[in-house]
Every structure is written in structure tokens, then in C-alpha cells.
Amino acid sequence: MRNEGTTRALLLLALFAATRIAVWFLSPEEGEVEAVFAPYALACRRAHAEGVSVYEWHDREIARMRTEALAAGRPPPPEEYRSVEYPPLAIALLWLPGLLVEDSGGEEGRREFLRSYSRAFRILMLAADLALLALVWRLARRLFPGESARECQERVLLYVAGSLALGPFLYDRIDLPLAALAILSLALLVSRARWIWSFAALAVAIHVKIVPIALAPAWIVGAWPVFFKYVERPRRVAPTLRAFASRAGALAFLLALLLAPFLFLWGTRSLDFYAFHRDRGLEIESVYATVLMALSWFGHAIEVRHGHGSYNLWSPAADGLARASGGIVAALLVAGSALLVLAVRRRARAAGSPVSPGAAPSPARLAQAFPAEFALAALFLFTASVAGNKVLSPQFLLWILPFACLAPFPRRARLAAWGILLAALVLTPVVFPLLFWDHLVAGPTVLGATVLGIRNVFLVAFLCGLCVALIRRARS
């Protein structure tokens, strides 16, 4: 039996290697890396060489592009392009591969830099991919010690297959490091390491892209000491409030600490990304856009417009939905966090209070005592943030995938949930890039709207299944 398990593990690793070779060589030569990320890295490098901030250099480039466009009779860059899309730590991360590439200056040097940067960037994304594989495998064994080696390998196989389905975006986006940081944060939270290290990994992930802040409520609860009797109503509120305030304050401090150097070097322009994303419209692949496309079949007016680096769907209801999306996501996060607390209380009440105040706690915090509940909550919170957001880019599903591998369901329910998620993952590259330009951007056709709608229905169905699972754990 042990030899069979080893053979399956080796076959799984061989499958991972084969799929990554295919993704590497089938990735387009010119994609998001050369079009967006490499210019950011080049801007950082040349701004540093000139002794100015990347934001000042960016302003000069936009002004130059505007002057050239007007002189040639072309439309100038939109005004919103003056704002930088990414948080400052993400810009620093984009700069990192650029440090491995030479910049000889001039237009020819620029073209060579873009080509070399693309290779260096993809090597770093491959490293993040390998880290994710190792973390998912390790966490699957840590969270589910009662499962067989075959079941553990099934969880890893989901990551290999699901990430292959998202192959066009795997090494062409910055989302793999984000997913790796989020999974690392979960691994640290449920491990014997101090909870502050988990918070540090989460803070870095939040500064790469703001969305991982959705995990903050669950992480704060998970870092609470076990000996607080949350199984019953506490007799005193003060210890609970102190525990909450200390953990929330620690996370806020880490976030401020990571932002402080950029504020010092680059000033308040470091916060440009907030206004950029606040003003974005209803992205054409979002769940809300799917609803508007369906309404258009009954006479509701819709129109595709470009803005803030994406194609958005406009209609009389679009602005209201875009504004409401933040509240919808917040409501889902509050509901998920409340269900997590109820689930942990139920589990703790069934198990009895593990330790008494003053005793040496083992496990020390709630996430260590009930790791499966926190893995499920993290999956729900991330999925809610993706499905409920006004912007749903295809690579966002990479954030969900590694957490889905750790779904704490019985095998039959787990395979059903994975089937729904895999259907959404497989349809994602069909939507973009296959149908995107001719069947969505050129005006949503029946084919484009239907395939996108099915993909989003699968995603929402997956979210609903997670919600049901959380409710059952809160009631059982």
C-alpha cells in the first residue's frame, strides 16, 4: 500500500510537471506581462535612475503620450490613466523581476527589456506555483490526518487540474503570489507558529491586492485564545474585547507598517490605487453584468464601454449595481464571519472547554483547535469577494482554487463541489479570450452572454454550497 501511495505521488508530480511545461510553451509571447507589468517595472527602474518617484515619472509618460496622440490626431489616453492601478507593494513586486534584467536605455533597450522581463516574471510565477503546490499538499495532510493518502492526493490533483484550466492566466498575471501568500497565512494560522506571523503574511497579501482583507475577520477570530469560553456567553465582556482589539490592532499596525515606507518615499500618491478602483464601473464578466445581459433580452438597454483598463457594461441600472456591490460583499463577509463564530462555538461546546484560564493552552488558539472550520470560512470569504465584486477578472479564480482543495466536506459532497468549481474554471478561458472580443466586447451576443452566464451560475452555485456547509456546521 505504501508503494502504491508513493507511485501515485510520483505520477501526480509528473502530471504537474507536464502541465506546467505545456502552460509555459503555450503562453502567448506578448500578453499582460509585456503590455502592463514590464512597463511598470521599466518605469520604476528609470524613475529610480532619475531620482524621481515612479508616480512622477508615470505622470510625465502620460503627458508625453497625450501630446503625441493629439499631434497625430489620435484620441489621448483617458484621464483615469493618471492614477496608478496597483498598490505600492504590488508595484515593488512587479519591479523585482526587472532587477534581474538589463536596461540599456533608448527605444531598442526598452524592447529588449520587455522581452527579458517577461521571461524573468514567468520564472518567478513558476516559483510561486511550486510553493502553492507544496503548501496545498502540506495543509491537506495537516488539516485532514484521518484521510487516506489517496484522498490527500485527490486534493492536490484538484489544484493541478484547476490551475491547468486557467493556464492562459497562470504565469501571465500577478495572482499566483497573492494566492500563495493567502495559503501561507492560513498554514501559519493553524500551525504552532505565533499568530503574528500569519497576520504578517496576510498584511503582505492585502498590500499586493486589497481583496485578501476579506479574510481579516476570520483571522482575528482564529487568533483568539482557546481558553476564552466562547462556547457559552462570556460572563465578562472585557476579556473578549481585549482579545479582539489586540488582534485587530496588530493587523492594522502591520498594514500601516508596510505602507509607511511608500508614503515616506512617494507621498499620498501611493494611495492612487484606491480612487482608481473606487471609480471603476461594472466589469463585463461580473455576475451583475450577467444579470443585465439577461435583462437586455427583455428590452433593458445595455452598452459596452471601456474605462479604467477594462471593458464595462453600462445600463441605467449599472451605476447603482456597482455602488451596491460593496455593500453586498460586506454583507456576505459579515454573514460568513458570524457563521464561523457559531460553528466554532458549536464545535467547542460539543468537545468541552479544552483548557481553563491560566493553564498552558494546547492548542493555543481557535484556528489550531478547529482548523477545518477556518479553512471553510476562508474559502467562503474569498469566493464571496470574487462573486460579489463589481470586477471579476478571470485570474481571480486562482485565489479560490487552493482554498477549494482544502474543503472540509465528506468525499461525495467534496467531489460534487469540486465538479461545480471545475466547470466554472473550464468555462473561464472560453469566456476570455475565446469569446471575449467578438461575443462580449463587440456587443454581447446570445452565445457570449449564455456561456458567461453559465460560468457565473456555477460560481454562484459553488458559493451557495459553501454557505449551506457553513450553516450546517453552525447548527450541528
PALO-318313 format. One record per residue (C-alpha): residue in one letter; x, y negated, z negated; residue number from 1. Coordinates in steps of 0.25 Angstrom, whole numbers, plus 5000, padded with zeros to 4 digits. Example, Ala and Ser with C-alpha at 12.3 -4.5 7.8 and 13.67 -1.06 7.14 Angstrom:
 type east north   up seq
    A 5049  5018 4969   1
    S 5055  5004 4971   2
This chain:
 type east north   up seq
    M 5000  5000 5000   1
    R 5011  4990 4997   2
    N 5018  4993 5010   3
    E 5005  4990 5017   4
    G 5004  4977 5010   5
    T 5018  4973 5014   6
    T 5015  4977 5028   7
    R 5003  4969 5029   8
    A 5010  4957 5023   9
    L 5021  4958 5033  10
    L 5011  4959 5044  11
    L 5004  4947 5038  12
    L 5017  4939 5039  13
    A 5020  4944 5053  14
    L 5006  4939 5057  15
    F 5009  4925 5050  16
    A 5022  4924 5058  17
    A 5016  4928 5071  18
    T 5004  4918 5070  19
    R 5014  4907 5066  20
    I 5023  4910 5078  21
    A 5010  4909 5087  22
    V 5006  4896 5080  23
    W 5020  4890 5081  24
    F 5021  4892 5096  25
    L 5007  4890 5100  26
    S 5007  4876 5093  27
    P 5006  4864 5103  28
    E 5019  4857 5106  29
    E 5012  4844 5104  30
    G 5002  4843 5092  31
    E 4999  4836 5080  32
    V 5013  4837 5075  33
    E 5019  4829 5087  34
    A 5007  4820 5088  35
    V 5005  4816 5074  36
    F 5015  4821 5064  37
    A 5028  4819 5071  38
    P 5025  4804 5074  39
    Y 5022  4803 5059  40
    A 5036  4809 5056  41
    L 5043  4801 5066  42
    A 5036  4788 5060  43
    C 5041  4792 5046  44
    R 5055  4794 5052  45
    R 5056  4781 5060  46
    A 5050  4773 5049  47
    H 5060  4778 5039  48
    A 5071  4775 5048  49
    E 5066  4761 5050  50
    G 5064  4759 5035  51
    V 5049  4757 5036  52
    S 5037  4765 5031  53
    V 5030  4775 5040  54
    Y 5017  4766 5040  55
    E 5024  4754 5045  56
    W 5031  4762 5056  57
    H 5017  4768 5059  58
    D 5011  4754 5060  59
    R 5022  4750 5070  60
    E 5020  4762 5078  61
    I 5004  4760 5079  62
    A 5007  4745 5082  63
    R 5016  4749 5094  64
    M 5007  4760 5099  65
    R 4995  4749 5099  66
    T 5004  4739 5106  67
    E 5008  4749 5117  68
    A 4993  4754 5118  69
    L 4988  4740 5120  70
    A 4999  4737 5130  71
    A 4996  4749 5138  72
    G 4981  4747 5138  73
    R 4978  4759 5129  74
    P 4970  4759 5116  75
    P 4978  4756 5104  76
    P 4979  4766 5092  77
    P 4967  4765 5083  78
    E 4969  4756 5071  79
    E 4967  4768 5061  80
    Y 4981  4773 5066  81
    R 4988  4763 5058  82
    S 4984  4771 5046  83
    V 4993  4784 5044  84
    E 4985  4796 5043  85
    Y 4993  4805 5033  86
    P 4996  4803 5018  87
    P 5011  4798 5016  88
    L 5015  4812 5011  89
    A 5010  4819 5023  90
    I 5018  4809 5032  91
    A 5030  4813 5024  92
    L 5027  4827 5026  93
    L 5026  4824 5041  94
    W 5039  4817 5040  95
    L 5046  4830 5035  96
    P 5048  4837 5048  97
    G 5053  4824 5054  98
    L 5065  4825 5045  99
    L 5069  4837 5052 100
    V 5069  4831 5066 101
    E 5078  4820 5072 102
    D 5073  4807 5077 103
    S 5082  4801 5088 104
    G 5073  4789 5090 105
    G 5066  4784 5102 106
    E 5055  4790 5110 107
    E 5063  4802 5114 108
    G 5067  4804 5100 109
    R 5052  4803 5096 110
    R 5048  4814 5105 111
    E 5059  4823 5101 112
    F 5056  4820 5086 113
    L 5041  4824 5089 114
    R 5045  4837 5095 115
    S 5055  4841 5084 116
    Y 5046  4836 5073 117
    S 5035  4846 5078 118
    R 5044  4858 5076 119
    A 5048  4854 5062 120
    F 5034  4851 5058 121
    R 5029  4864 5062 122
    I 5041  4871 5055 123
    L 5036  4864 5042 124
    M 5022  4868 5045 125
    L 5026  4883 5046 126
    A 5033  4882 5033 127
    A 5020  4877 5027 128
    D 5013  4888 5034 129
    L 5022  4899 5028 130
    A 5021  4892 5014 131
    L 5005  4893 5015 132
    L 5006  4908 5019 133
    A 5015  4911 5007 134
    L 5006  4903 4997 135
    V 4993  4909 5002 136
    W 4999  4923 5001 137
    R 5005  4920 4987 138
    L 4992  4914 4982 139
    A 4983  4925 4987 140
    R 4991  4935 4979 141
    R 4991  4925 4967 142
    L 4976  4922 4967 143
    F 4971  4936 4970 144
    P 4980  4946 4963 145
    G 4969  4957 4964 146
    E 4968  4957 4979 147
    S 4976  4967 4987 148
    A 4988  4963 4996 149
    R 4979  4965 5008 150
    E 4969  4955 5003 151
    C 4980  4945 5000 152
    Q 4986  4947 5014 153
    E 4972  4944 5019 154
    R 4972  4930 5013 155
    V 4986  4927 5019 156
    L 4980  4933 5033 157
    L 4969  4922 5032 158
    Y 4980  4911 5031 159
    V 4988  4917 5043 160
    A 4975  4919 5052 161
    G 4968  4906 5048 162
    S 4981  4897 5050 163
    L 4983  4904 5063 164
    A 4969  4900 5067 165
    L 4973  4886 5064 166
    G 4986  4888 5072 167
    P 4985  4875 5081 168
    F 4986  4867 5068 169
    L 4995  4875 5059 170
    Y 5008  4869 5062 171
    D 5003  4856 5069 172
    R 4997  4850 5056 173
    I 5002  4846 5042 174
    D 4991  4854 5035 175
    L 4999  4867 5032 176
    P 5008  4860 5022 177
    L 4995  4854 5015 178
    A 4989  4868 5014 179
    A 5002  4873 5009 180
    L 5002  4862 4998 181
    A 4988  4865 4994 182
    I 4990  4880 4993 183
    L 5003  4878 4985 184
    S 4995  4869 4976 185
    L 4985  4880 4973 186
    A 4996  4890 4971 187
    L 5003  4881 4961 188
    L 4989  4878 4954 189
    V 4986  4893 4952 190
    S 5001  4897 4948 191
    R 5009  4895 4935 192
    A 5015  4882 4940 193
    R 5011  4869 4934 194
    W 4999  4863 4940 195
    I 5006  4850 4943 196
    W 5014  4857 4954 197
    S 5000  4861 4960 198
    F 4996  4847 4959 199
    A 5009  4842 4966 200
    A 5007  4851 4978 201
    L 4992  4847 4979 202
    A 4996  4832 4978 203
    V 5006  4834 4990 204
    A 4995  4841 4998 205
    I 4986  4829 4995 206
    H 4996  4819 5000 207
    V 4998  4827 5013 208
    K 4983  4827 5016 209
    I 4973  4822 5006 210
    V 4963  4833 5007 211
    P 4970  4842 4996 212
    I 4965  4833 4986 213
    A 4952  4841 4987 214
    L 4960  4852 4978 215
    A 4963  4842 4967 216
    P 4950  4845 4959 217
    A 4953  4860 4959 218
    W 4967  4858 4956 219
    I 4964  4849 4944 220
    V 4955  4859 4938 221
    G 4965  4870 4941 222
    A 4976  4864 4933 223
    W 4967  4863 4921 224
    P 4972  4871 4909 225
    V 4965  4885 4907 226
    F 4963  4883 4892 227
    F 4953  4872 4894 228
    K 4939  4879 4893 229
    Y 4933  4875 4906 230
    V 4924  4888 4904 231
    E 4916  4880 4895 232
    R 4912  4866 4893 233
    P 4924  4859 4886 234
    R 4922  4854 4872 235
    R 4931  4843 4875 236
    V 4931  4835 4888 237
    A 4945  4828 4885 238
    P 4954  4840 4888 239
    T 4947  4843 4901 240
    L 4948  4828 4905 241
    R 4963  4828 4901 242
    A 4966  4841 4910 243
    F 4958  4835 4922 244
    A 4965  4821 4920 245
    S 4979  4827 4919 246
    R 4978  4835 4931 247
    A 4971  4825 4940 248
    G 4981  4814 4935 249
    A 4992  4823 4939 250
    L 4987  4825 4953 251
    A 4985  4811 4954 252
    F 4999  4808 4949 253
    L 5005  4817 4959 254
    L 4997  4811 4971 255
    A 5001  4797 4967 256
    L 5016  4802 4965 257
    L 5016  4808 4979 258
    L 5010  4795 4985 259
    A 5019  4785 4977 260
    P 5032  4786 4986 261
    F 5024  4783 4998 262
    L 5017  4771 4992 263
    F 5030  4766 4988 264
    L 5037  4768 5002 265
    W 5025  4765 5011 266
    G 5015  4758 5003 267
    T 5000  4759 5003 268
    R 5001  4763 5018 269
    S 5003  4777 5012 270
    L 4988  4777 5010 271
    D 4984  4774 5024 272
    F 4980  4789 5026 273
    Y 4968  4787 5016 274
    A 4962  4776 5025 275
    F 4965  4784 5037 276
    H 4957  4796 5033 277
    R 4946  4788 5026 278
    D 4942  4781 5039 279
    R 4942  4794 5047 280
    G 4930  4798 5054 281
    L 4922  4811 5055 282
    E 4932  4820 5062 283
    I 4926  4828 5073 284
    E 4930  4842 5067 285
    S 4924  4839 5053 286
    V 4911  4846 5048 287
    Y 4904  4833 5048 288
    A 4907  4831 5063 289
    T 4901  4845 5066 290
    V 4888  4841 5060 291
    L 4888  4828 5068 292
    M 4891  4836 5081 293
    A 4879  4845 5078 294
    L 4870  4833 5075 295
    S 4874  4827 5089 296
    W 4867  4839 5096 297
    F 4854  4833 5090 298
    G 4857  4818 5095 299
    H 4867  4813 5084 300
    A 4877  4804 5091 301
    I 4892  4808 5089 302
    E 4905  4803 5095 303
    V 4919  4807 5094 304
    R 4929  4796 5091 305
    H 4944  4796 5088 306
    G 4949  4790 5075 307
    H 4959  4792 5064 308
    G 4967  4802 5072 309
    S 4955  4812 5074 310
    Y 4942  4813 5082 311
    N 4930  4810 5074 312
    L 4915  4811 5076 313
    W 4907  4799 5076 314
    S 4892  4798 5074 315
    P 4882  4789 5066 316
    A 4884  4799 5054 317
    A 4899  4801 5055 318
    D 4904  4790 5047 319
    G 4894  4794 5035 320
    L 4899  4808 5036 321
    A 4913  4804 5036 322
    R 4911  4796 5023 323
    A 4903  4807 5017 324
    S 4913  4817 5019 325
    G 4922  4812 5008 326
    G 4910  4814 4998 327
    I 4907  4827 5004 328
    V 4921  4832 5002 329
    A 4921  4826 4988 330
    A 4908  4833 4984 331
    L 4913  4847 4989 332
    L 4926  4845 4981 333
    V 4919  4841 4968 334
    A 4909  4853 4970 335
    G 4921  4863 4973 336
    S 4929  4858 4961 337
    A 4916  4859 4952 338
    L 4914  4873 4957 339
    L 4929  4877 4954 340
    V 4927  4872 4940 341
    L 4915  4880 4938 342
    A 4921  4892 4944 343
    V 4933  4891 4935 344
    R 4924  4889 4922 345
    R 4916  4902 4926 346
    R 4929  4910 4928 347
    A 4935  4905 4915 348
    R 4922  4908 4907 349
    A 4922  4922 4913 350
    A 4936  4924 4909 351
    G 4936  4917 4896 352
    S 4945  4906 4892 353
    P 4959  4911 4895 354
    V 4967  4903 4884 355
    S 4964  4894 4873 356
    P 4969  4880 4871 357
    G 4983  4879 4866 358
    A 4986  4893 4871 359
    A 4997  4895 4883 360
    P 4988  4896 4895 361
    S 4989  4907 4905 362
    P 4984  4903 4915 363
    A 4987  4889 4912 364
    R 4977  4882 4921 365
    L 4963  4885 4928 366
    A 4969  4887 4942 367
    Q 4978  4898 4936 368
    A 4967  4905 4929 369
    F 4957  4904 4941 370
    P 4965  4903 4954 371
    A 4955  4909 4963 372
    E 4945  4898 4959 373
    F 4955  4887 4963 374
    A 4959  4893 4976 375
    L 4944  4894 4980 376
    A 4942  4880 4975 377
    A 4954  4875 4983 378
    L 4948  4882 4996 379
    F 4935  4875 4994 380
    L 4940  4861 4991 381
    F 4949  4862 5003 382
    T 4938  4867 5012 383
    A 4928  4857 5007 384
    S 4938  4846 5010 385
    V 4940  4851 5024 386
    A 4926  4854 5028 387
    G 4920  4841 5021 388
    N 4931  4832 5027 389
    K 4927  4822 5038 390
    V 4940  4826 5045 391
    L 4942  4841 5048 392
    S 4955  4843 5056 393
    P 4957  4858 5060 394
    Q 4970  4859 5052 395
    F 4962  4856 5039 396
    L 4958  4871 5039 397
    L 4973  4874 5036 398
    W 4970  4868 5022 399
    I 4959  4878 5019 400
    L 4965  4891 5025 401
    P 4976  4894 5014 402
    F 4965  4892 5003 403
    A 4955  4901 5010 404
    C 4966  4912 5009 405
    L 4964  4911 4994 406
    A 4949  4912 4994 407
    P 4945  4920 4981 408
    F 4934  4928 4987 409
    P 4931  4943 4988 410
    R 4937  4949 5000 411
    R 4924  4949 5008 412
    A 4920  4935 5005 413
    R 4934  4931 5007 414
    L 4935  4937 5021 415
    A 4921  4930 5025 416
    A 4926  4917 5020 417
    W 4939  4918 5028 418
    G 4931  4922 5040 419
    I 4924  4909 5040 420
    L 4936  4901 5038 421
    L 4944  4908 5049 422
    A 4932  4905 5058 423
    A 4934  4891 5055 424
    L 4949  4892 5057 425
    V 4948  4899 5070 426
    L 4938  4889 5076 427
    T 4946  4877 5071 428
    P 4957  4877 5083 429
    V 4945  4880 5092 430
    V 4939  4867 5088 431
    F 4953  4860 5088 432
    P 4960  4859 5098 433
    L 4952  4869 5107 434
    L 4938  4862 5108 435
    F 4942  4849 5101 436
    W 4945  4839 5113 437
    D 4935  4844 5123 438
    H 4923  4848 5114 439
    L 4924  4839 5102 440
    V 4932  4826 5105 441
    A 4927  4825 5119 442
    G 4913  4825 5113 443
    P 4908  4837 5104 444
    T 4903  4848 5113 445
    V 4894  4859 5109 446
    L 4906  4869 5109 447
    G 4915  4860 5101 448
    A 4904  4856 5091 449
    T 4900  4870 5089 450
    V 4914  4876 5087 451
    L 4917  4865 5078 452
    G 4904  4867 5070 453
    I 4906  4882 5069 454
    R 4920  4879 5063 455
    N 4915  4869 5053 456
    V 4903  4878 5049 457
    F 4914  4889 5046 458
    L 4921  4879 5038 459
    V 4909  4874 5030 460
    A 4905  4889 5028 461
    F 4918  4892 5022 462
    L 4917  4880 5013 463
    C 4903  4884 5009 464
    G 4908  4898 5006 465
    L 4919  4893 4997 466
    C 4908  4884 4990 467
    V 4900  4897 4987 468
    A 4912  4904 4982 469
    L 4915  4893 4972 470
    I 4901  4892 4967 471
    R 4901  4907 4965 472
    R 4913  4906 4957 473
    A 4907  4895 4949 474
    R 4895  4903 4946 475
    S 4901  4917 4944 476
